[in-house]
Amino acid sequence: MPTGERRVVLLTGAGGVLGDAFCRRYARTHDIVAVCRTRVPAVASQHESFVDPLAPDADLADNEARVFTVMADLEQPGQVDRVVELALARHDRIDVLVNGAGHQRHHPRGLVDADGAVQDLSRHLAVNVAVPLQLAVRVAQLFWRDRAAENRAENRSVVNISSLSGSRVYPRLGQGVYAASKAALNQLTRHLADEFDAFGVRVNALAPTSFPGLIPTEDVADAIARLDRETITGRVIAMEDDRPSR
């Protein structure tokens, strides 16, 4: 069983809606390396802190739960290596990788009538498939691969953020290219789970419906934490409402 120490989370997409919610809910109980491209989560970090304007010298509880923010464009060469190396330099370990960064662009005119759909394919695959693969592989190479017993004892894992659109067709929403990338991520998750089992790291995906429109973002953040605590691997967990389904 895990040692009970704060889990070290390498979280991409930390400045997005889901990443922000995860940081706000779990910064007090987890050591989060928050990887952001343009925006940062609304929590205290090594660069920012909260101040009470009526008592500027007061110690605020929110400042006791800081995340370690790393600004990076993971599509650029060398940035995946840099992020993983910074996380390990900061905390000496990574217990869970949450691949939350994603690219989503819809094409309401459809695949045939919109040249942009074809042009967007490369970026969807790069952000939604290649970056999660590169991160998982690099963490494995630099830290997990030679620690099988320790990984199993600490219940280490990867959680990929997918989408229900990766397994369903939503007519007339123009999601074809985005959905294809999430379907690829789902299958990649299963293959990573098979390979990473050799050194005791679980790999799963969470596939929610639209948030916060159809389900609260906080429920998705909580589902990530639950999936990290479980012992299953190679699963794509659908979320149609606040209850994960398998």
C-alpha positions in Angstrom: 0.0 0.0 0.0 1.1 3.6 -0.5 3.3 5.1 2.2 0.8 7.7 3.1 3.0 10.6 1.9 1.5 13.3 -0.3 1.3 11.9 -3.8 3.3 13.8 -6.4 1.1 14.5 -9.4 2.4 15.7 -12.8 -0.6 17.4 -14.3 -0.7 18.8 -17.8 -3.4 21.3 -18.9 -3.3 22.7 -15.4 -4.4 26.2 -16.6 -7.6 24.8 -18.2 -11.0 24.3 -16.7 -10.4 20.8 -15.4 -6.8 21.4 -14.4 -7.8 24.5 -12.4 -10.5 22.5 -10.6 -8.1 19.7 -9.8 -5.5 22.1 -8.4 -8.1 23.9 -6.3 -9.5 20.7 -4.8 -6.2 18.7 -4.3 -3.4 21.1 -3.7 -3.8 20.6 0.1 -3.4 16.9 -0.1 -1.1 16.4 -3.2 2.1 17.8 -4.4 1.1 19.0 -7.8 3.5 19.9 -10.6 1.1 22.1 -12.7 2.1 22.3 -16.3 0.6 25.2 -18.2 0.9 26.7 -21.6 -0.6 30.1 -21.3 -2.9 30.3 -18.2 -2.1 29.2 -14.7 -4.6 27.7 -12.1 -6.2 30.0 -9.6 -4.1 28.7 -6.7 -1.0 29.8 -4.8 2.3 28.7 -6.5 6.0 29.4 -6.2 5.4 32.6 -8.2 2.1 33.8 -6.7 0.4 34.0 -3.4 -2.8 35.3 -2.0 -3.0 38.5 0.1 -5.8 39.8 2.3 -6.1 43.5 1.4 -7.4 44.3 4.8 -4.6 42.4 6.5 -1.7 42.2 4.0 0.7 40.7 6.6 -1.6 37.9 7.6 -0.8 34.2 6.9 -3.5 32.8 4.7 -4.3 29.1 4.7 -4.5 29.1 0.9 -0.8 29.9 0.7 0.0 26.7 2.6 -1.1 24.6 -0.4 1.1 25.8 -3.3 1.5 24.1 -6.6 4.7 24.1 -8.5 3.9 25.8 -11.8 5.9 25.0 -15.0 5.2 27.0 -18.1 5.7 24.8 -21.2 4.4 24.3 -24.7 4.5 20.5 -24.9 4.3 20.5 -28.7 7.7 22.1 -28.9 10.9 19.9 -29.1 12.5 19.2 -25.8 9.6 20.4 -23.6 8.4 17.0 -22.5 11.9 16.1 -21.3 12.2 19.5 -19.5 8.9 19.1 -17.7 9.6 15.6 -16.4 13.1 16.5 -15.3 11.8 19.6 -13.5 9.2 17.5 -11.7 11.8 14.9 -10.6 14.2 17.6 -9.5 11.5 19.2 -7.4 10.1 16.1 -5.7 12.4 13.2 -6.5 9.5 11.1 -7.7 6.3 11.1 -9.7 3.4 9.0 -8.4 0.7 9.8 -11.0 0.8 11.4 -14.4 -2.5 13.1 -15.4 -2.5 13.9 -19.1 -5.1 16.7 -19.0 -3.9 18.9 -21.8 -6.0 18.7 -24.9 -6.9 20.3 -28.2 -10.5 20.6 -29.3 -11.8 22.3 -32.4 -15.2 21.4 -33.9 -16.1 21.6 -37.6 -19.9 22.2 -37.8 -19.8 22.1 -41.6 -18.6 18.5 -41.4 -15.5 16.7 -42.7 -16.3 16.8 -46.4 -17.2 20.5 -46.6 -14.6 21.9 -44.3 -10.9 21.8 -45.4 -10.0 22.9 -41.9 -11.0 19.5 -40.5 -8.2 17.8 -42.5 -5.8 20.6 -41.6 -6.6 20.3 -37.9 -6.0 16.5 -37.8 -2.2 16.8 -37.2 -2.6 19.1 -34.2 -5.4 17.0 -32.6 -3.2 13.9 -32.9 -0.1 15.7 -31.6 -1.7 17.2 -28.5 -4.3 14.5 -27.7 -2.2 11.4 -28.5 1.5 12.1 -29.1 2.1 14.3 -26.0 0.4 11.9 -23.6 2.5 9.1 -25.1 5.7 11.0 -24.9 5.1 12.0 -21.3 4.2 8.5 -20.1 7.2 7.0 -21.9 9.6 9.7 -20.5 8.4 9.3 -16.9 8.8 5.6 -17.3 12.3 5.9 -18.7 13.6 8.4 -16.1 11.9 7.0 -13.0 9.4 4.1 -13.1 11.0 1.4 -15.3 13.5 0.1 -12.7 11.2 0.4 -9.7 8.6 -2.3 -10.1 8.2 -3.3 -6.5 8.1 0.3 -5.4 5.7 1.3 -8.1 3.3 -1.4 -7.0 3.6 -0.5 -3.3 2.9 3.1 -4.1 0.1 2.3 -6.6 1.6 4.5 -9.2 -0.5 5.3 -12.3 -1.3 7.3 -15.4 -4.7 8.9 -15.9 -5.4 10.0 -19.5 -8.3 12.5 -20.0 -10.3 11.3 -22.9 -13.9 12.0 -23.9 -17.2 10.1 -24.5 -16.9 11.3 -28.1 -14.0 8.8 -28.5 -16.5 6.0 -28.5 -19.8 7.7 -29.6 -21.0 9.7 -32.5 -22.8 13.0 -31.7 -24.5 14.0 -35.0 -24.0 17.5 -36.5 -21.6 18.7 -33.9 -18.5 18.5 -36.1 -16.5 16.4 -33.7 -15.1 13.9 -36.1 -11.4 14.8 -36.0 -11.5 15.5 -32.2 -13.3 12.2 -31.6 -10.8 10.3 -33.7 -8.0 11.6 -31.6 -9.7 10.6 -28.4 -10.5 7.1 -29.8 -6.7 6.8 -30.5 -6.0 7.9 -27.0 -8.3 5.2 -25.6 -6.5 2.5 -27.5 -3.1 3.9 -26.6 -4.2 3.7 -23.0 -4.9 0.0 -23.3 -1.6 -0.7 -24.9 0.3 1.4 -22.3 -1.4 -0.5 -19.5 -0.3 -3.8 -21.0 3.3 -2.7 -21.3 3.6 -0.7 -18.1 2.3 -3.6 -16.1 5.8 -5.1 -16.4 7.0 -2.5 -13.9 3.9 -2.1 -11.8 2.3 1.2 -13.2 -1.4 1.3 -14.0 -2.7 3.2 -17.0 -6.4 4.2 -17.3 -8.4 6.8 -19.1 -11.3 8.9 -17.9 -13.9 9.7 -20.6 -16.3 12.3 -19.4 -19.1 14.0 -21.3 -19.1 17.8 -21.6 -18.1 19.7 -18.5 -19.2 22.0 -16.9 -22.2 22.0 -19.3 -23.5 18.5 -18.5 -21.5 17.4 -15.5 -19.7 19.6 -12.9 -16.0 20.0 -13.5 -15.4 19.2 -9.8 -16.9 15.8 -10.3 -14.5 15.0 -13.1 -11.6 16.2 -10.9 -12.8 13.9 -8.1 -13.1 11.0 -10.6 -9.4 11.4 -11.5 -8.4 11.1 -7.8 -10.7 8.0 -7.4 -9.2 6.4 -10.4 -5.7 7.0 -9.1 -6.7 5.3 -5.8 -8.1 2.2 -7.4 -6.2 -0.9 -8.5 -7.6 -1.4 -12.0 -5.6 -0.9 -15.2 -6.3 -0.8 -18.9 -9.8 0.7 -18.5 -11.5 3.6 -20.2 -14.1 4.9 -17.6 -17.0 6.7 -19.1 -18.7 9.6 -17.2 -22.2 10.5 -18.5 -23.2 12.2 -15.3 -21.5 12.3 -11.9 -21.3 8.5 -11.7 -18.5 6.8 -13.6 -19.6 3.8 -15.6 -17.5 0.8 -16.7 
